[in-house]
Amino acid sequence: MIRSMTGFGRGDCQEDGKEFQVEIKTVNHRYSGVFVKLPRQIGFLEEKVRDMVGKAISRGKIDVYITYNNFSDDSKCVLFDETLAKTYISAVEALRDKFGLRDDISVSLISKYPDVLKVEQAEEDEEKIWLMLKTAVENALSSLITMREVEGEGLKTDLLSRALYIEKILGEISLRAPDVVKEYKLKLESRIKDLLEQQSMDENRLAMEIAVFADRCSIDEEIVRLGSHLGQMREALNIQQPIGRKLDFLIQEMNREINTIGSKANDLSIIRNVVEIKSEIEKLREQVQNIE
């Protein structure tokens, strides 16, 4: 099943008062790039998230946003700076002795001084935290991939429809091509008769001239190759793996063949068909840019 490179997925995981929310957004890009934004206290998990997402998505610009909330009873702890507390006590005692003040040094007094007490996040169980985050990322990836596959099916339908239309026009070109040589032969005979004013013609020279023209304007090989590329594209759309780069290459080859047909064909009807096919190939190229 083909996948679009555009998509969005959300996943979460809650356990023991802890909660992870993960959002993954992808847009089309020539290569793959994973950008992770997560809280600083779980920054040690960034590389694991990057590797996990990179293995699941092979192409596109990928933005991962992670929110972490810890509402558990042991989420925070209060620490005191013993050295700073001793310094404050010494300074207060010196102030007391210097000015003969009443001695009312107490715990409540010292604890009010800046930075004596500090509230910090409790140390996390890294393995447990990772298992929770991994679950949230898996849920987000599942949602994202489902969306990309749905859009991919829509792209596949459009590509197949356009390929069928191109094949129809290509068939018209194939039917018209032999008549171009026949019409050229008749025009050439008419011109020569006018020039010779009813004198006899050199049939061998005429045949050689027609053969040279037929060889120069022959588009049979290009028609066959363009048809083959369309067939390969149809086959690729049923492959269960990323095909975006392969389709890019096939579209380039299709452009090459139709341009050659346009430059060799010496017929207004064929030129009109060439313009129509080039327009459809350009639409194929635009759609393929969004396929993983």
Buried (B, 14 or more C-beta within 10 A) or exposed (E): BBBBBBBBBBBBBBEEEBBBBBBBBBBBEEEBEBEBEBEEEBEEBBEBBBEBBEEBBBBBBBBBBBBBEBEEEEEEEEEEBEEBBEEBBEEBEEEBEEEEEEEEEEEEEBEEBEEBBEEEEEEBEEEEBBEBBBBBBBBBBEBBBEBBBEBBBEBBEEBBEBBEBBBEBBEBBBEBBEEBBEEBBEEBBEEBEEEEEEEEBEEEEBEEBBEEBBEEBBBEEBBEBBBBBBEBBBEBBEEEEBBBBBBBEBBEBBBBBBBBBBEBBBBEEBBEBBEBBBEBBEBBBEBBBBBB
